[in-house]
Amino acid sequence: MHEQLAQAQTKAGELLRVIVVEAPDDEHAGTVLSLLKHKGELRQWQFQEDFAGRAAGVRSRYYLGFVDGRAVANVSVWETGAVGDLGHVYTVETHRRQGICQAVMAAQMEDFRRRGGQLLVLGTRFDGHPYHIYHSFGFRSMAAGSGYMRYERDPEFYARHFAP
């Protein structure tokens, strides 16, 4: 399954088209695997399992940014219920610093909220450039000085959801 979510203009004036692909999706499996081929063996296995339909109980969603028909960016989210794990945020080097990551993240966040998502978690290097991108979307460190971050729509959700 795939769906177009947004269009935007890059800083270079190119048209960016943002879609979401929910695995399994035979039409876009090769695109995702090719775009994320730089990831290690374990991650490649994860992506292959997603697109083979073997991620039982987990929704695997890949948010892709396309310029001139070519996939140039990705944000992945794996969800169970209203909780998701965000990862593999990537923009092809030749397209960086063009606002593409911001546009794909914005589409992903809007889609997550629209579908009733409550909590997203991620891990990144504390105080690095990506940390500040995530912070701009409402993610906050789980502990002081930590790159482990969470986004909560409802400030009470985390405590309720993970209560003993």
C-alpha positions in Angstrom: 0.0 0.0 0.0 1.2 3.5 -0.8 -0.2 6.9 -0.7 0.9 10.4 -1.7 1.0 12.7 1.4 2.5 16.0 0.3 4.4 18.1 -2.2 6.9 20.8 -1.5 9.5 22.8 -3.2 13.2 22.2 -2.3 15.5 25.2 -1.6 16.9 24.5 -5.1 13.4 24.9 -6.6 12.8 21.3 -7.4 9.5 19.6 -6.8 9.5 17.2 -3.9 6.8 14.5 -3.7 6.3 12.7 -0.4 4.7 9.3 -0.2 4.2 6.7 2.5 4.7 3.1 1.7 3.3 0.5 4.1 5.1 -2.8 3.8 4.6 -5.2 2.2 4.4 -3.3 -1.0 6.0 -5.0 -4.0 5.9 -1.9 -6.2 8.2 0.1 -3.8 10.3 -2.6 -2.1 13.2 -2.3 -4.5 13.2 1.5 -4.1 13.4 1.3 -0.3 16.0 -1.4 -0.3 18.1 0.5 -2.9 17.8 3.9 -1.1 18.8 2.3 2.3 21.4 -0.1 0.9 24.1 1.6 2.9 22.6 0.3 6.1 24.2 -2.8 7.7 23.3 -6.4 7.3 21.0 -6.5 10.3 19.0 -3.5 9.0 18.9 -5.0 5.5 17.4 -8.1 7.0 14.8 -6.0 8.8 13.7 -4.2 5.6 13.5 -7.5 3.7 11.4 -9.0 6.4 9.1 -6.0 6.3 8.6 -6.2 2.6 8.1 -10.0 2.7 5.2 -9.4 5.1 6.9 -11.2 8.0 6.7 -8.3 10.6 3.7 -9.7 12.3 1.9 -7.3 14.6 4.0 -4.3 13.5 3.1 -1.7 10.9 6.2 -0.9 8.8 5.9 2.5 7.2 8.5 4.1 4.9 8.0 7.8 4.1 9.9 8.6 0.9 10.8 11.9 -0.7 11.1 11.9 -4.5 12.7 14.5 -6.8 12.4 14.0 -10.5 11.0 10.5 -10.0 14.0 9.4 -7.9 13.8 8.5 -4.2 16.1 10.9 -2.3 15.0 10.7 1.3 13.5 8.3 3.8 11.9 8.3 7.3 10.9 4.9 8.7 8.4 4.2 11.4 7.5 0.8 13.0 4.2 1.0 14.9 2.2 -1.2 17.3 -1.0 0.4 18.2 -0.5 4.1 19.0 3.2 3.7 19.6 6.0 4.0 17.0 9.7 3.7 16.7 11.2 6.3 14.2 14.4 5.6 12.4 16.6 5.5 9.3 16.1 9.2 8.6 18.2 9.6 5.5 18.7 12.0 2.6 20.9 11.3 -0.4 24.1 13.4 0.0 23.6 15.4 -3.2 20.2 16.5 -2.0 21.0 17.5 1.6 20.5 21.0 3.0 17.5 21.5 0.6 14.7 21.2 3.2 13.9 17.7 2.1 14.3 16.1 5.5 12.0 18.8 7.1 9.3 18.2 4.4 9.4 14.4 4.8 9.4 14.6 8.6 6.5 17.1 8.5 4.5 14.7 6.3 5.3 11.7 8.5 4.4 13.6 11.7 1.1 14.8 10.3 0.3 11.3 9.1 1.1 9.8 12.5 -1.2 12.3 14.3 -4.0 11.9 11.7 -4.0 8.1 12.2 -4.2 8.5 16.0 -0.6 8.0 16.9 0.3 9.0 20.5 4.0 8.2 21.1 7.1 8.1 18.9 10.6 7.2 20.1 14.0 7.5 18.5 17.7 7.4 19.2 20.2 9.9 17.9 23.4 11.6 19.0 22.7 14.2 21.7 22.9 17.8 20.5 23.9 16.9 16.9 22.2 18.3 13.9 19.6 15.5 13.7 18.8 16.0 17.4 17.8 19.6 16.7 15.6 18.6 13.7 13.7 16.1 15.9 13.5 18.7 18.6 11.8 21.1 16.2 9.1 18.5 15.7 8.3 18.2 19.4 10.7 15.4 20.4 12.3 15.7 23.8 15.2 13.9 25.5 14.0 11.0 27.7 16.8 12.0 30.2 19.1 15.0 30.5 21.9 14.8 28.0 20.4 11.8 26.2 19.9 11.3 22.4 17.0 8.9 23.2 14.0 11.1 22.5 10.2 10.8 22.5 7.3 12.7 21.0 4.0 12.6 22.9 0.7 14.0 21.8 -0.8 13.5 25.2 1.7 14.2 28.1 -0.1 11.5 30.2 0.1 8.8 27.5 3.6 7.5 28.3 2.9 7.1 32.0 -0.5 5.4 31.4 0.7 3.2 28.6 3.8 1.9 30.4 2.3 1.7 33.9 3.0 -1.5 35.7 
